[in-house]
Amino acid sequence: EPNKVWAGTRGGIYRSGDGGNSFGLAFGGVSVSGIATDTTGALIFAGTEELGVLTGSDGQGFRESNTGLNAARITAFDAMPGDLRVLFAARTEKPGTQSLQMSADAGRVWTQLAPGKRFDRVRFLRALQAPQPLLLVIGEDGRWWKVSMSGQAEALAPPPGRLAAVEVAHGAGVVVCATDAGLFSVPAGGLPPARPAAAKGEPNGWYQLSAGSFGALAVGGDSYLALGPGLAARGSLSAPSADGRAEQFLPEGLSAGVIGATLGPDPGGDAYAFTHDRILVSLDRGATWSAVELPWPAKDLRAMAFDPGKPGRVVALDSYGVLLLGQERGRQWHALGNDPWLNPAQDFRMSAAAPNLALVATLGHGLRVVSLH
């Protein structure tokens, strides 16, 4: 039947009944990687990023056909501080909707946390230990929840502004956020509950460390560093300034478009920042920056962190699953890119309890353990 044509796009599955002159949407909300029919044209198969394999027929709709497939689209994940055995992941169940999964044995067995609860477009997960273990869940729409280990979910009041980054200073027991309205903090044990009548831009229980617009945030030990366009702020959560505010300054040599940063655990340690295609290092806690020379050009960098199991080593990850390992304050680098199942990669975690290992979240192959040797 040459007049029947099926097409897959980043927006869904489309059908044409006139040989491709016009199309109508048959199934939306998925990004199609491949599409085919059987020899009779009666069955249609589509491989999608969000829902795996879909099968359908003309006029009968589509359904998932994923029995036996162990791939998983992980949109966000975290590990309990200092312990890569206790893991949390937001796994896509349908377009734009995730369930929370928890593993207590380094990812061998997963169970659903908060059964029956679905979260829209999870952007960040952050595991907290104090005063009791809980999980912060933050959506792309700006909504916040805290989820207990028993699965109870409670809505929280978000900080003012549009969220760019959130980190936890576990030693100080403080959550720190960078937004386009400033830099904010709150004790992990005092996360404010949502208030229905809260005014837009109201602090809602959050303490403002600094005004300004920030797009990247790093926490090392009890110190923090926030970076924005032509602006930086730094301070200590355990020994704050007299008024409790961050020190604001103008960084020198910092590239535009910084999307992430990492800070060494020592008070006088180094700092790194990255754009999509550059890594920069600061040897004076963010005051001046210079670009590092990499073994090959960086492309689509996603995450960066100091290795807690090897002092002085920093690790960066790009979306292709390449891990860049830097030492000697950014002067020596080598790359690891021999695992094709890391592509596309999203984020990673390391722990001193599992030296020379990184746990990488992917957008199709679940969570993978990578050796950093």
RODO-2510 file (C-alpha; in nm, 4 decimals, decimal comma):
residues 373
     n   res          X          Y          Z
     1     e     0,0000     0,0000     0,0000
     2     p     0,2370     0,2739    -0,1196
     3     n     0,0022     0,5538    -0,0197
     4     k     0,0481     0,4691     0,3504
     5     v     0,3663     0,6297     0,4835
     6     w     0,4885     0,6352     0,8456
     7     a     0,7401     0,8903     0,9745
     8     g     0,9165     0,9312     1,3074
     9     t     1,0364     1,2696     1,4343
    10     r     1,1548     1,4188     1,7615
    11     g     0,7921     1,5055     1,8268
    12     g     0,6203     1,1721     1,7625
    13     i     0,4926     0,9167     1,5100
    14     y     0,3098     1,0511     1,2037
    15     r     0,0945     0,8837     0,9388
    16     s     0,0236     0,9801     0,5808
    17     g    -0,2550     0,8265     0,3712
    18     d    -0,1685     1,0109     0,0498
    19     g     0,1842     0,8992    -0,0242
    20     g     0,3533     1,1565     0,1976
    21     n     0,1827     1,4713     0,0689
    22     s     0,0336     1,5365     0,4127
    23     f     0,0768     1,3856     0,7596
    24     g    -0,1255     1,3558     1,0789
    25     l     0,0015     1,2847     1,4298
    26     a    -0,0587     0,9226     1,5338
    27     f     0,1325     0,9210     1,8658
    28     g     0,2934     1,2267     2,0234
    29     g     0,5343     1,3140     2,3020
    30     v     0,8182     1,0797     2,2027
    31     s     1,1442     1,1223     2,0137
    32     v     1,1689     0,8503     1,7474
    33     s     1,5091     0,7018     1,6633
    34     g     1,3886     0,4460     1,4065
    35     i     1,0636     0,3257     1,2507
    36     a     0,9674     0,0276     1,0333
    37     t     0,6739    -0,1904     0,9284
    38     d     0,6469    -0,5657     0,8882
    39     t     0,6335    -0,7194     0,5407
    40     t     0,2557    -0,6797     0,5188
    41     g     0,2476    -0,3228     0,6486
    42     a     0,0004    -0,4234     0,9192
    43     l     0,2370    -0,3728     1,2141
    44     i     0,4468    -0,0646     1,2837
    45     f     0,7546    -0,0680     1,5099
    46     a     0,9105     0,2503     1,6498
    47     g     1,2210     0,2839     1,8643
    48     t     1,1861     0,5851     2,0947
    49     e     1,4064     0,7561     2,3500
    50     e     1,1354     0,7848     2,6142
    51     l     0,9358     0,4611     2,5912
    52     g     1,1691     0,2120     2,4271
    53     v     1,0011     0,0049     2,1521
    54     l     0,6430     0,0870     2,0553
    55     t     0,4298    -0,1412     1,8379
    56     g     0,1037    -0,0472     1,6732
    57     s    -0,1229    -0,0797     1,3754
    58     d    -0,3223     0,1514     1,1574
    59     g    -0,6117     0,2872     1,3604
    60     q    -0,5337     0,0783     1,6724
    61     g    -0,2836     0,3009     1,8493
    62     f     0,0558     0,2084     1,9973
    63     r     0,1742     0,0241     2,3079
    64     e     0,5101    -0,0463     2,4729
    65     s     0,6842    -0,3702     2,3770
    66     n     0,9890    -0,3806     2,6033
    67     t     0,9834    -0,7196     2,7740
    68     g     1,3418    -0,8331     2,8184
    69     l     1,4972    -0,4933     2,7554
    70     n     1,7029    -0,3655     3,0487
    71     a     1,7797    -0,0172     2,9183
    72     a     1,6544     0,2740     3,1264
    73     r     1,6419     0,6468     3,0667
    74     i     1,7797     0,8069     3,3839
    75     t     1,6990     1,1773     3,3944
    76     a     1,8537     1,2448     3,7376
    77     f     2,0275     1,0441     4,0076
    78     d     2,2307     1,0694     4,3262
    79     a     2,4059     0,8504     4,5823
    80     m     2,3857     0,8747     4,9580
    81     p     2,6821     1,0907     5,0677
    82     g     2,9960     0,8806     5,0925
    83     d     2,8181     0,5579     4,9977
    84     l     2,7752     0,4453     4,6354
    85     r     2,5754     0,1440     4,7531
    86     v     2,2630     0,3475     4,8340
    87     l     2,1434     0,4965     4,5058
    88     f     1,8454     0,6980     4,3870
    89     a     1,7309     0,7486     4,0290
    90     a     1,4462     0,9198     3,8461
    91     r     1,3465     0,6778     3,5692
    92     t     1,1206     0,7777     3,2818
    93     e     0,7877     0,5958     3,2829
    94     k     0,6201     0,7958     3,0063
    95     p     0,7066     1,1201     2,8262
    96     g     0,7881     1,3877     3,0827
    97     t     0,7008     1,1699     3,3837
    98     q     0,9371     0,9817     3,6136
    99     s     0,9168     0,7425     3,9045
   100     l     1,1723     0,7363     4,1861
   101     q     1,3821     0,4227     4,2201
   102     m     1,6067     0,3228     4,5111
   103     s     1,8801     0,0622     4,5428
   104     a     2,0560    -0,0382     4,8649
   105     d     2,3034    -0,2789     4,7005
   106     a     2,4915    -0,0647     4,4464
   107     g     2,2283    -0,0986     4,1768
   108     r     2,1775    -0,4749     4,1665
   109     v     1,8160    -0,4566     4,2830
   110     w     1,5888    -0,1531     4,2500
   111     t     1,2595    -0,0804     4,4214
   112     q     1,0219     0,2073     4,3678
   113     l     1,0335     0,4844     4,6255
   114     a     0,6966     0,6508     4,6878
   115     p     0,4914     0,3892     4,4976
   116     g     0,2106     0,5370     4,2940
   117     k     0,3673     0,8843     4,2951
   118     r     0,4836     1,0268     3,9638
   119     f     0,6964     1,3379     3,9230
   120     d     0,6888     1,5640     3,6195
   121     r     1,0219     1,6213     3,4417
   122     v     1,2641     1,5642     3,7307
   123     r     1,5707     1,7859     3,6964
   124     f     1,7663     1,7258     4,0191
   125     l     1,7862     1,4586     4,2866
   126     r     1,9850     1,5281     4,6040
   127     a     2,0265     1,2752     4,8858
   128     l     2,0534     1,4142     5,2403
   129     q     2,1615     1,2482     5,5630
   130     a     2,0746     1,5068     5,8260
   131     p     1,8752     1,5131     6,0415
   132     q     1,7399     1,1907     5,8861
   133     p     1,7914     1,0379     5,5400
   134     l     1,5688     1,1905     5,2737
   135     l     1,5669     1,2719     4,9049
   136     l     1,5181     1,6145     4,7486
   137     v     1,3288     1,5994     4,4189
   138     i     1,3237     1,9089     4,1985
   139     g     1,1276     1,9379     3,8743
   140     e     1,1958     2,1470     3,5677
   141     d     0,8818     2,3442     3,6503
   142     g     1,0432     2,4664     3,9756
   143     r     0,8463     2,2464     4,2142
   144     w     1,0290     2,0875     4,5088
   145     w     0,9508     1,7796     4,7192
   146     k     1,1217     1,5949     4,9997
   147     v     1,0708     1,2199     5,0002
   148     s     1,1377     1,0097     5,3089
   149     m     1,2868     0,6607     5,2959
   150     s     0,9394     0,5300     5,3780
   151     g     0,8111     0,6912     5,0586
   152     q     0,6224     0,9894     5,2013
   153     a     0,6397     1,2924     4,9684
   154     e     0,5932     1,6500     5,0925
   155     a     0,5890     1,9626     4,8761
   156     l     0,8478     2,2279     4,9665
   157     a     0,8770     2,6023     4,9129
   158     p     1,1420     2,6691     4,6458
   159     p     1,3941     2,9541     4,6666
   160     p     1,3145     3,2742     4,4761
   161     g     1,4049     3,2900     4,1083
   162     r     1,4722     3,0354     3,8398
   163     l     1,6904     2,7525     3,9691
   164     a     2,0259     2,6922     3,7970
   165     a     2,2065     2,4663     4,0461
   166     v     2,1591     2,3051     4,3870
   167     e     2,4266     2,1499     4,6074
   168     v     2,4467     2,0138     4,9608
   169     a     2,7224     2,0952     5,2097
   170     h     2,6886     1,7690     5,3997
   171     g     2,9375     1,8626     5,6707
   172     a     2,7430     2,1771     5,7561
   173     g     2,4029     2,0210     5,6870
   174     v     2,3030     2,3059     5,4528
   175     v     2,1350     2,3126     5,1114
   176     v     2,2661     2,5889     4,8808
   177     c     2,0950     2,7058     4,5594
   178     a     2,1963     2,9347     4,2743
   179     t     1,9150     3,1105     4,0868
   180     d     1,8741     3,4112     3,8623
   181     a     1,7579     3,6017     4,1737
   182     g     2,0587     3,5261     4,3930
   183     l     2,2322     3,2697     4,6075
   184     f     2,0229     3,1090     4,8828
   185     s     2,0713     2,8590     5,1658
   186     v     1,8629     2,6700     5,4191
   187     p     1,9482     2,4096     5,6873
   188     a     1,8774     2,0586     5,5626
   189     g     1,6672     2,0014     5,8722
   190     g     1,4643     2,3184     5,8130
   191     l     1,3487     2,2805     5,4522
   192     p     1,0406     2,5047     5,4339
   193     p     0,7047     2,3456     5,3467
   194     a     0,5094     2,4811     5,0523
   195     r     0,2763     2,7697     5,1237
   196     p    -0,0148     2,8056     4,8784
   197     a    -0,0381     3,1849     4,9147
   198     a     0,3353     3,2605     4,8941
   199     a     0,4095     3,5701     4,6883
   200     k     0,6311     3,5413     4,3825
   201     g     0,9934     3,6148     4,4728
   202     e     0,9325     3,5779     4,8481
   203     p     1,2234     3,4062     5,0322
   204     n     0,9850     3,1431     5,1796
   205     g     1,2248     3,0484     5,4577
   206     w     1,5388     3,0655     5,2441
   207     y     1,8301     3,2870     5,3503
   208     q     1,9841     3,5046     5,0795
   209     l     2,3627     3,4773     5,0768
   210     s     2,4046     3,7065     4,7770
   211     a     2,2038     3,9032     4,5245
   212     g     2,2686     3,8656     4,1514
   213     s     2,2125     3,6078     3,8795
   214     f     2,4121     3,2842     3,9081
   215     g     2,4285     2,9923     3,6674
   216     a     2,6858     2,7626     3,8327
   217     l     2,7488     2,6558     4,1905
   218     a     3,0141     2,4475     4,3658
   219     v     3,0443     2,3296     4,7255
   220     g     3,3691     2,1928     4,8702
   221     g     3,3720     2,1015     5,2373
   222     d     3,1932     2,3926     5,4043
   223     s     3,2918     2,6470     5,1355
   224     y     3,0871     2,7518     4,8355
   225     l     3,1519     2,9328     4,5080
   226     a     2,8827     3,0678     4,2744
   227     l     2,9481     3,1984     3,9243
   228     g     2,7377     3,4171     3,6996
   229     p     2,7835     3,6538     3,4045
   230     g     3,0601     3,8878     3,5224
   231     l     2,9921     3,8057     3,8862
   232     a     3,1096     3,5586     4,1508
   233     a     3,0317     3,4987     4,5182
   234     r     3,2077     3,2841     4,7750
   235     g     3,1990     3,2148     5,1456
   236     s     3,2041     2,9587     5,4242
   237     l     2,8976     2,7979     5,5769
   238     s     3,0733     2,7081     5,9018
   239     a     3,2572     3,0420     5,9425
   240     p     3,0406     3,3003     5,7634
   241     s     3,1190     3,6691     5,7427
   242     a     2,9966     3,9060     6,0136
   243     d     2,6653     3,9689     5,8357
   244     g     2,6374     3,6152     5,7013
   245     r     2,6565     3,7321     5,3407
   246     a     2,8786     3,5983     5,0675
   247     e     3,1807     3,7878     4,9412
   248     q     3,1015     3,9238     4,5953
   249     f     3,3775     3,9939     4,3426
   250     l     3,4478     4,0252     3,9704
   251     p     3,6280     3,7152     3,8376
   252     e     3,9041     3,7674     3,5829
   253     g     3,9323     3,5489     3,2722
   254     l     3,6078     3,3580     3,3273
   255     s     3,4460     3,2586     2,9970
   256     a     3,0867     3,3376     2,9168
   257     g     2,8438     3,0486     2,9220
   258     v     2,9707     2,8682     3,2335
   259     i     2,7253     2,5874     3,3141
   260     g     2,8969     2,4099     3,6030
   261     a     3,1770     2,4254     3,8585
   262     t     3,3523     2,2152     4,1204
   263     l     3,5477     2,3173     4,4282
   264     g     3,8232     2,1320     4,6111
   265     p     3,7528     2,0208     4,9687
   266     d     4,0419     2,2176     5,1218
   267     p     3,9844     2,5845     5,2154
   268     g     4,2740     2,6925     4,9934
   269     g     4,2066     2,4400     4,7174
   270     d     4,1528     2,4867     4,3465
   271     a     3,8315     2,5458     4,1556
   272     y     3,7231     2,4397     3,8089
   273     a     3,4443     2,5645     3,5850
   274     f     3,3237     2,4420     3,2485
   275     t     3,1237     2,5543     2,9490
   276     h     2,9944     2,3196     2,6801
   277     d     3,3384     2,3010     2,5196
   278     r     3,5958     2,4442     2,7627
   279     i     3,7375     2,3681     3,1079
   280     l     3,8833     2,6500     3,3160
   281     v     4,0870     2,6362     3,6353
   282     s     4,1325     2,8856     3,9174
   283     l     4,4162     2,8517     4,1668
   284     d     4,2929     3,1361     4,3891
   285     r     3,9420     3,0241     4,4788
   286     g     3,7690     3,1793     4,1802
   287     a     3,9382     3,5198     4,1525
   288     t     4,1258     3,4513     3,8253
   289     w     4,0686     3,1821     3,5632
   290     s     4,2578     3,0273     3,2728
   291     a     4,1622     2,7645     3,0143
   292     v     4,3235     2,4214     3,0402
   293     e     4,4737     2,2288     2,7486
   294     l     4,2935     1,8992     2,6941
   295     p     4,4093     1,5881     2,5028
   296     w     4,1387     1,6542     2,2468
   297     p     3,8790     1,9299     2,2015
   298     a     3,5996     1,9099     2,4558
   299     k     3,2433     1,8847     2,3268
   300     d     2,9115     1,8952     2,5128
   301     l     3,0520     1,8701     2,8661
   302     r     2,7918     1,7627     3,1217
   303     a     2,9472     1,7332     3,4690
   304     m     3,2692     1,7760     3,6656
   305     a     3,3852     1,6882     4,0176
   306     f     3,6912     1,6378     4,2334
   307     d     3,7678     1,2716     4,2970
   308     p     3,7160     1,2092     4,6721
   309     g     3,9234     0,8910     4,6465
   310     k     4,2321     1,0518     4,4938
   311     p     4,3393     1,3953     4,6211
   312     g     4,4094     1,6476     4,3507
   313     r     4,2376     1,4595     4,0685
   314     v     3,9420     1,6136     3,8901
   315     v     3,7079     1,4278     3,6553
   316     a     3,4897     1,5701     3,3760
   317     l     3,2239     1,3929     3,1685
   318     d     3,0861     1,4759     2,8242
   319     s     2,7601     1,3567     2,6699
   320     y     2,9454     1,0977     2,4583
   321     g     3,0618     0,9130     2,7690
   322     v     3,4220     1,0327     2,7558
   323     l     3,5762     1,0875     3,0998
   324     l     3,8578     1,3431     3,1219
   325     l     4,0924     1,2983     3,4190
   326     g     4,3031     1,5955     3,5234
   327     q     4,5908     1,6234     3,7712
   328     e     4,8725     1,8619     3,8585
   329     r     4,6277     2,1521     3,8972
   330     g     4,4952     2,1086     3,5446
   331     r     4,8300     2,0682     3,3691
   332     q     4,8041     1,6929     3,2989
   333     w     4,5026     1,5246     3,1392
   334     h     4,4128     1,1928     2,9871
   335     a     4,0849     1,0621     2,8495
   336     l     3,8853     0,7433     2,8996
   337     g     3,6376     0,6678     2,6237
   338     n     3,6303     0,2930     2,5710
   339     d     3,2739     0,2161     2,6849
   340     p     3,0236     0,2706     2,4008
   341     w     2,7339     0,2076     2,6388
   342     l     2,7952     0,5389     2,8135
   343     n     2,6701     0,7324     2,5107
   344     p     2,4660     0,9426     2,5747
   345     a     2,5875     1,0219     2,9275
   346     q     2,4128     1,2548     3,1696
   347     d     2,5919     1,2783     3,5053
   348     f     2,8227     1,0850     3,7392
   349     r     2,9127     1,0300     4,1047
   350     m     3,2276     0,9141     4,2880
   351     s     3,2994     0,8132     4,6465
   352     a     3,6075     0,7673     4,8638
   353     a     3,4518     0,4359     4,9688
   354     a     3,4839     0,3115     4,6076
   355     p     3,8208     0,4452     4,4877
   356     n     3,8968     0,4572     4,1146
   357     l     3,5322     0,4006     4,0239
   358     a     3,2683     0,6328     3,8824
   359     l     2,8962     0,5702     3,8556
   360     v     2,7638     0,7197     3,5303
   361     a     2,3974     0,7830     3,4479
   362     t     2,3012     0,7441     3,0821
   363     l     1,9980     0,8301     2,8735
   364     g     1,9333     0,4778     2,7516
   365     h     2,1647     0,2315     2,9235
   366     g     2,0798     0,2913     3,2890
   367     l     2,3551     0,3394     3,5472
   368     r     2,7008     0,2032     3,4661
   369     v     3,0147     0,1553     3,6768
   370     v     3,3344     0,2802     3,5106
   371     s     3,6937     0,2148     3,6173
   372     l     3,9082     0,5288     3,6319
   373     h     4,2393     0,3411     3,5981
***
